[in-house]
């Protein structure tokens, strides 16, 4: 009954605030130039392809692409059927079109995927060739109503804690090998052997071809990798079951993604939806993601390699997208060392994700993330934080697995240099969340605060309220929180220039604000706070309050 009353209160407040604050914007949003193709068409069926699910069509498909590209391009058509294939390379001026009823299934025969020099998680590495790739191509597309299946189950390791007992037994019975502690299943001995190294695919002079071959099965490819391409369209297709990341545009320009579906098992290791890395002019819209890791993710390289590349992801528009299972709905990081800027996210829905809006980095990354504009986000049943800024990212699942213990990082000052990451100038407005463990969580570094953040016109039904640590110049305006057990409603730790203009709650907590730390200063609570509703701890005092 209590949660029903909260839901009713939440709905009334949401409708009122939407009417009051939802104003049209005149901002010019990013756009991407679209490709255009000749009307020439080659059908794989007419070139001798066999859609029987057992005949390997790699040569036929690649020959059709090369032939059509040589005469100026057009459409390579996959008619209805089950098309088994090895790696496919898209060339300039080619539209790979999957008719309704067509499934492009990539073989689980690892010998079909040669080891190549490529990029993984922001650094140069040896990996297996991606099932679909394009390099330095222009005017390319993958369109239609068909399905592209990466056969990722053949590649991925699986953690014991992510399956129930019957699923785990079935997986073991299928073959493969277990880790020494029996907690992780690997599809092969090479896969397990590779897991024993840190970055086994990293390109280093002491690694020879024999070593890379010994860990080959561990070096899972991203399903679709487009490198240094221009004018790209992904439209209508379902991309599913990728070995690692599903869609990976890298150093591309003018990318349009519309009306696609991206599906990976929720337990898929590195099963990201789309990772837009060091790209410019990107539009992602009207698409659905249901994946095993981050869904809509912005990246720009990792650590020194990313800073050396120096290519931020910029001029991005994401709108009208839905995310179901995912570690994060919309995500920036953690490999963002080249920076990210001028990004708009509008009218998206996240249902059942671990985190809603997720911004993550760590010391050593460097990179500046700025000018991020987010509005009209709708969330339900978020397992962790609805909004998260975390500069202590530790490359773990956002929700602890059964029996996993975690501790807060030790707060200590480090020198500021090129490896210090920066999060600044975010505007997040009109966020409505029905169900979350935490409404807002911000954790910056002592030497580099999360700064210049405006969070306004929001409503949360959550177990916990707002947590701000090492933040500066943060505005909280017109926020409604219906917490189950929050006391205090707002926790502020070692932060400064925090302006709270209005926070509503159906029943005032005994303690509304707790301000901690000797460096907390110029905290400006909303007007009308009663004596006793603010507590000061660990060096904070009434002097921390803005007068």
C-alpha positions in Angstrom: 0.0 0.0 0.0 2.8 2.4 0.9 4.6 1.8 -2.5 1.3 2.3 -4.3 0.8 5.6 -2.6 4.3 6.6 -3.5 3.7 5.6 -7.1 0.5 7.8 -7.2 2.3 10.7 -5.6 5.2 10.2 -8.1 2.8 10.1 -11.1 1.0 13.3 -10.1 4.3 15.1 -9.4 5.8 13.9 -12.7 2.8 15.1 -14.8 2.9 18.5 -13.0 6.6 18.9 -13.5 6.5 17.8 -17.1 3.9 20.4 -17.9 5.8 23.1 -16.0 9.4 22.4 -17.1 9.3 20.6 -20.5 10.0 23.4 -22.9 11.0 23.0 -26.5 14.7 23.5 -27.3 16.1 25.5 -30.1 19.5 23.9 -29.9 20.9 22.6 -33.2 21.4 18.9 -32.7 24.2 16.9 -34.4 23.6 15.3 -37.7 25.4 12.7 -39.8 25.7 12.6 -43.6 23.9 9.5 -45.1 25.4 7.2 -47.7 23.8 6.8 -51.2 24.1 3.8 -53.5 23.7 2.8 -57.1 20.7 0.6 -57.9 22.9 -2.3 -59.1 22.1 -5.5 -57.0 23.8 -8.9 -56.7 21.9 -11.7 -55.0 24.0 -14.2 -53.1 21.6 -16.9 -54.1 22.3 -16.2 -57.8 26.0 -16.4 -57.2 25.8 -19.9 -55.9 25.3 -19.3 -52.3 23.4 -22.0 -50.3 21.3 -20.9 -47.3 21.1 -24.3 -45.7 22.8 -23.6 -42.4 25.7 -26.0 -43.1 27.4 -24.7 -46.3 30.1 -22.1 -45.7 29.3 -19.1 -47.9 32.3 -17.0 -47.0 33.9 -17.0 -50.5 30.6 -16.4 -52.3 29.6 -13.4 -50.1 33.1 -11.7 -50.2 33.4 -12.3 -54.0 30.0 -10.7 -54.5 31.0 -7.7 -52.4 34.3 -7.3 -54.3 32.7 -7.7 -57.7 30.0 -5.1 -57.0 32.5 -2.7 -55.5 34.7 -2.9 -58.6 31.9 -1.6 -60.7 30.9 1.3 -58.5 28.9 -0.4 -55.8 25.2 -1.1 -55.0 23.3 -3.7 -53.0 24.6 -7.2 -52.0 21.3 -9.1 -51.2 21.0 -12.0 -48.8 17.5 -13.5 -49.6 15.6 -15.5 -46.9 17.5 -18.5 -45.5 20.2 -19.5 -43.0 23.5 -18.3 -44.4 26.5 -19.8 -42.7 29.7 -17.9 -43.2 33.2 -16.9 -42.0 34.5 -13.3 -41.8 33.0 -10.8 -44.2 34.7 -7.5 -45.3 32.5 -4.6 -46.4 34.0 -2.4 -49.1 33.2 1.2 -50.2 29.8 1.8 -51.8 28.3 -1.5 -50.7 25.0 -1.9 -49.0 24.8 -5.4 -47.4 21.0 -6.0 -47.3 19.4 -8.8 -45.4 15.9 -9.6 -46.5 13.2 -10.5 -44.0 13.8 -14.1 -43.1 17.5 -14.0 -43.8 19.9 -15.0 -41.0 23.6 -14.4 -41.4 25.2 -17.0 -39.0 28.9 -16.9 -38.4 30.7 -20.2 -38.0 32.0 -21.5 -34.7 35.0 -22.9 -36.5 37.8 -20.6 -35.0 40.2 -21.5 -37.8 38.2 -19.4 -40.1 39.1 -16.3 -38.1 42.8 -15.3 -38.6 44.6 -13.4 -36.0 45.1 -9.7 -37.1 46.4 -6.5 -35.7 43.5 -4.4 -34.5 42.3 -2.6 -31.4 40.7 -3.9 -28.2 39.4 -1.7 -25.3 41.3 1.3 -26.6 44.8 -0.2 -27.2 46.4 -2.0 -30.2 46.1 -5.7 -29.9 46.1 -9.0 -31.8 42.6 -10.4 -32.0 40.7 -12.8 -34.2 39.3 -11.1 -37.3 35.8 -9.7 -36.7 32.9 -11.5 -38.3 32.1 -8.3 -40.2 34.6 -5.6 -40.7 35.3 -2.5 -42.9 38.5 -0.5 -43.0 39.0 2.9 -44.6 35.7 2.4 -46.5 33.2 5.1 -47.5 29.6 5.0 -48.2 28.7 1.7 -46.7 25.6 0.2 -45.1 24.0 -2.9 -43.5 20.3 -2.7 -43.9 17.1 -4.9 -44.0 14.9 -6.9 -41.6 17.2 -9.9 -41.3 19.3 -11.2 -38.4 23.1 -11.2 -38.0 24.2 -13.8 -35.4 27.8 -13.9 -34.2 27.6 -17.3 -32.6 29.1 -15.8 -29.5 28.2 -18.8 -27.3 31.1 -20.6 -28.9 33.6 -17.9 -27.8 32.5 -16.5 -24.5 33.6 -17.6 -21.0 30.7 -17.7 -18.4 30.8 -17.0 -14.7 29.2 -19.6 -12.4 27.4 -16.9 -10.4 25.5 -15.8 -13.5 23.6 -19.0 -14.1 21.3 -21.1 -12.1 22.2 -24.7 -11.2 20.5 -26.4 -14.2 21.9 -23.9 -16.6 25.4 -24.4 -15.2 25.2 -28.2 -15.4 24.0 -28.0 -19.0 26.9 -25.7 -19.9 29.5 -28.0 -18.4 27.9 -31.0 -20.2 28.4 -29.2 -23.5 32.1 -29.4 -23.2 34.8 -26.8 -22.5 36.9 -26.5 -19.4 36.6 -25.0 -15.9 38.9 -22.6 -14.1 41.0 -23.9 -11.2 38.4 -22.5 -8.7 35.6 -24.1 -10.7 33.8 -20.7 -10.9 34.3 -19.9 -14.6 33.6 -22.0 -17.7 35.8 -21.6 -20.8 34.9 -23.0 -24.2 38.5 -24.4 -24.7 41.8 -24.9 -23.1 43.3 -22.0 -25.2 40.6 -19.8 -23.9 41.4 -20.7 -20.3 45.1 -20.4 -20.9 44.7 -16.9 -22.2 42.7 -15.8 -19.2 45.8 -16.4 -17.1 47.6 -13.4 -18.6 47.0 -9.6 -18.3 46.2 -8.3 -21.8 47.5 -11.4 -23.6 46.6 -9.8 -27.0 48.7 -6.7 -26.4 51.3 -6.2 -29.1 54.7 -6.5 -27.5 58.1 -7.4 -28.9 58.5 -10.4 -26.6 55.4 -12.1 -28.0 55.8 -14.3 -31.1 53.2 -15.9 -33.3 53.3 -19.1 -31.3 52.3 -17.3 -28.2 49.4 -15.5 -29.8 48.3 -18.9 -31.2 48.4 -20.4 -27.8 45.8 -17.9 -26.5 43.9 -17.5 -29.8 40.5 -18.7 -28.5 40.7 -16.1 -25.7 41.1 -13.2 -28.1 37.4 -12.8 -28.9 36.5 -10.5 -31.7 34.0 -7.7 -31.7 31.2 -8.8 -34.1 31.1 -5.6 -36.3 34.2 -3.5 -36.4 34.4 -0.5 -38.7 37.7 1.4 -38.6 38.3 4.8 -40.1 35.2 4.7 -42.3 32.9 7.5 -43.5 29.2 7.8 -44.2 27.9 4.6 -42.5 24.3 3.4 -42.2 23.1 0.6 -39.9 19.3 0.2 -40.3 16.6 -2.3 -39.5 18.8 -5.3 -38.8 18.9 -7.4 -35.6 22.5 -7.9 -34.4 22.8 -10.6 -31.8 25.0 -13.1 -29.9 28.3 -11.3 -30.5 31.6 -12.9 -29.2 32.6 -9.6 -27.5 31.3 -6.1 -28.2 28.5 -6.2 -30.7 29.0 -3.0 -32.7 32.3 -1.1 -32.7 32.7 2.0 -34.9 36.3 3.1 -34.4 37.6 6.5 -35.6 34.7 6.8 -38.0 32.8 9.9 -39.2 29.1 10.3 -40.2 27.5 7.2 -38.6 23.8 6.7 -38.6 22.1 3.9 -36.7 18.4 3.7 -36.8 15.7 1.1 -36.1 18.1 -1.7 -35.2 17.8 -4.4 -32.4 20.9 -5.5 -30.5 20.6 -8.6 -28.4 23.1 -10.5 -26.2 22.6 -12.8 -23.3 22.4 -10.8 -20.1 25.4 -12.8 -18.7 27.6 -12.2 -21.8 31.1 -11.2 -20.8 32.0 -7.9 -22.6 28.6 -8.2 -24.4 28.3 -4.4 -25.1 25.6 -3.1 -27.4 27.4 -0.3 -29.3 30.7 1.3 -28.5 31.3 4.5 -30.3 35.0 5.1 -30.1 36.8 8.3 -31.3 34.0 9.0 -33.8 32.4 12.3 -35.0 29.0 13.1 -36.3 26.9 10.2 -34.9 23.1 9.7 -34.8 21.7 6.7 -33.0 17.9 6.6 -32.9 14.8 4.4 -32.6 16.7 1.3 -31.6 16.4 -1.4 -28.9 19.2 -2.9 -26.8 19.1 -5.9 -24.6 22.7 -6.9 -23.8 25.2 -8.3 -21.3 27.3 -5.2 -20.6 27.0 -1.5 -21.4 24.4 -0.7 -24.0 24.9 2.8 -25.5 28.6 3.5 -24.8 30.9 6.4 -25.7 34.7 5.7 -25.7 37.9 7.3 -27.1 40.9 5.1 -26.3 42.7 4.0 -23.2 45.3 5.7 -21.1 48.5 6.8 -22.9 47.4 5.2 -26.2 44.1 7.0 -26.2 45.8 10.3 -25.3 48.3 9.8 -28.1 45.5 9.1 -30.6 43.9 12.3 -29.4 40.5 11.8 -31.1 37.5 12.6 -28.9 34.1 11.3 -29.6 32.1 14.4 -30.5 28.9 15.6 -32.0 26.7 12.7 -31.0 22.9 12.5 -30.9 21.2 9.5 -29.2 17.4 9.6 -29.1 14.3 7.4 -28.8 16.1 4.3 -27.8 15.1 1.6 -25.3 17.5 -0.5 -23.2 16.5 -3.6 -21.3 19.3 -5.7 -19.7 22.6 -3.9 -19.6 25.3 -2.8 -17.1 24.5 0.8 -18.1 21.8 2.3 -20.3 23.8 5.3 -21.6 27.5 5.2 -20.6 30.7 7.2 -21.1 33.9 5.4 -20.3 35.8 4.0 -18.9 38.2 4.1 -21.9 37.7 7.8 -22.7 41.3 9.0 -22.7 40.9 10.9 -25.9 37.9 12.8 -24.4 34.2 13.2 -25.3 32.2 16.3 -25.9 29.1 17.8 -27.4 26.8 14.8 -26.8 23.0 14.8 -26.7 20.8 12.0 -25.3 17.1 12.6 -25.6 13.9 10.6 -24.9 15.4 7.2 -23.9 13.9 4.4 -21.7 16.0 2.1 -19.5 14.2 -0.9 -18.0 16.0 -3.3 -15.7 19.5 -2.1 -16.3 22.1 -2.3 -13.5 22.7 1.5 -13.8 20.8 4.1 -15.8 23.1 6.9 -16.7 26.7 5.7 -16.1 29.8 7.9 -16.3 33.0 6.0 -15.3 36.7 6.6 -15.3 39.8 6.1 -13.2 43.2 7.6 -12.5 45.5 7.1 -15.4 42.9 7.5 -18.1 43.2 11.3 -18.6 40.8 12.8 -21.1 38.2 15.5 -20.8 34.5 14.7 -20.9 32.4 17.8 -21.2 29.3 19.4 -22.7 27.0 16.5 -22.2 23.3 17.3 -22.5 20.7 14.7 -21.3 17.0 15.1 -21.0 13.7 13.1 -21.0 15.1 9.8 -19.6 12.6 7.2 -18.2 13.7 4.3 -16.0 12.2 1.4 -14.3 13.6 -1.3 -11.9 17.2 -0.1 -11.9 19.3 -2.4 -9.8 21.9 0.1 -8.8 22.2 3.8 -9.3 19.8 5.7 -11.6 22.6 8.3 -12.2 26.2 7.5 -11.5 29.5 9.5 -11.8 32.4 7.4 -10.6 36.1 8.3 -11.0 37.2 5.1 -9.2 36.0 2.6 -11.8 37.5 -0.8 -11.1 36.4 -2.9 -14.1 33.9 -5.0 -12.2 30.2 -5.8 -12.6 28.3 -2.7 -11.2 26.2 -5.0 -9.0 28.3 -7.3 -6.7 27.8 -11.0 -7.4 26.7 -13.3 -4.6 29.2 -13.4 -1.8 31.4 -10.6 -3.3 32.7 -8.1 -0.8 33.7 -4.6 -1.8 35.2 -1.6 0.1 35.3 2.1 -0.7 38.6 3.3 -2.2 41.0 5.1 0.0 40.7 8.9 -0.5 44.1 10.4 -1.2 45.4 13.3 -3.2 47.5 12.6 -6.3 49.3 15.1 -8.5 47.2 16.4 -11.4 48.8 15.7 -14.8 47.8 14.5 -18.3 46.6 11.2 -16.8 44.1 12.9 -14.6 40.5 12.4 -16.0 38.0 15.3 -16.1 34.2 15.2 -15.9 32.6 18.6 -16.3 29.7 20.6 -17.7 26.8 18.1 -17.7 23.2 19.1 -18.0 20.8 16.3 -17.0 17.1 17.2 -16.9 13.7 15.5 -16.8 14.7 12.1 -15.5 12.0 9.9 -14.1 12.8 6.6 -12.3 10.4 4.2 -10.7 12.6 1.8 -8.7 16.4 2.1 -8.0 18.8 1.3 -5.2 20.2 4.8 -5.3 18.8 8.0 -7.0 22.1 9.9 -7.6 25.7 8.9 -6.8 28.6 11.2 -7.5 32.2 10.3 -6.6 35.1 12.4 -7.9 38.7 12.5 -7.1 40.2 14.6 -4.3 42.5 16.3 -6.8 39.9 16.5 -9.6 36.2 16.9 -8.6 33.3 16.1 -10.8 32.2 19.7 -11.6 29.8 21.9 -13.4 26.8 19.5 -13.1 23.2 20.6 -13.3 20.6 17.9 -12.4 17.1 19.3 -12.6 13.4 18.3 -12.8 13.7 14.7 -11.7 11.7 12.1 -9.8 13.0 9.0 -8.2 11.4 6.1 -6.2 14.5 4.7 -4.8 15.9 3.0 -1.7 18.5 5.7 -1.2 18.7 9.4 -2.1 21.6 11.5 -3.2 25.3 10.9 -2.4 27.9 13.6 -3.4 31.6 13.1 -2.7 34.4 15.2 -4.1 32.1 17.3 -6.3 32.1 21.0 -7.1 29.7 23.5 -8.7 26.7 21.1 -8.6 23.1 22.3 -8.9 20.2 20.1 -7.7 16.9 21.7 -8.7 13.3 20.5 -8.4 14.0 16.9 -7.5 11.5 14.5 -6.0 12.7 11.5 -4.0 10.5 8.8 -2.4 13.1 6.7 -0.6 12.4 3.5 1.3 15.0 4.0 4.0 17.1 7.0 3.3 18.5 8.9 6.3 19.9 11.3 5.4 18.2 12.3 2.2 21.4 14.0 0.9 24.9 13.0 1.8 27.6 15.6 1.0 31.3 14.7 1.5 34.3 16.9 0.9 32.4 18.9 -1.7 32.0 22.6 -2.4 29.7 25.0 -4.2 26.7 22.7 -4.0 23.4 24.5 -4.6 20.2 22.8 -3.7 17.1 24.7 -4.9 14.3 22.2 -4.3 14.1 18.6 -3.1 10.6 17.2 -2.4 9.8 14.0 -0.5 6.5 12.6 0.7 7.7 12.3 4.3 10.6 14.3 5.6 13.5 12.1 6.9 14.7 12.7 10.4 17.9 13.9 8.9 17.7 15.8 5.6 21.4 16.6 5.0 24.6 15.2 6.3 27.7 17.3 5.5 31.1 15.7 6.1 34.7 16.6 5.7 36.8 19.7 6.5 36.9 20.6 2.8 33.2 20.9 2.4 32.3 24.5 1.8 29.7 26.8 0.4 26.9 24.3 0.6 23.6 26.0 -0.1 20.6 24.0 1.1 17.1 24.9 0.1 15.4 27.6 2.1 13.3 26.7 5.1 15.5 23.9 6.5 14.8 23.3 10.2 17.3 23.2 13.0 18.3 19.6 13.4 17.7 18.6 9.8 21.4 19.1 9.0 24.2 17.1 10.6 27.9 18.0 10.4 30.6 15.3 10.7 34.3 14.7 10.2 35.5 18.3 10.2 32.5 19.9 8.7 30.6 22.6 10.6 28.1 25.4 10.3 30.8 27.3 8.4 30.4 24.7 5.6 27.0 26.3 4.8 26.8 29.2 2.4 25.7 32.3 4.2 
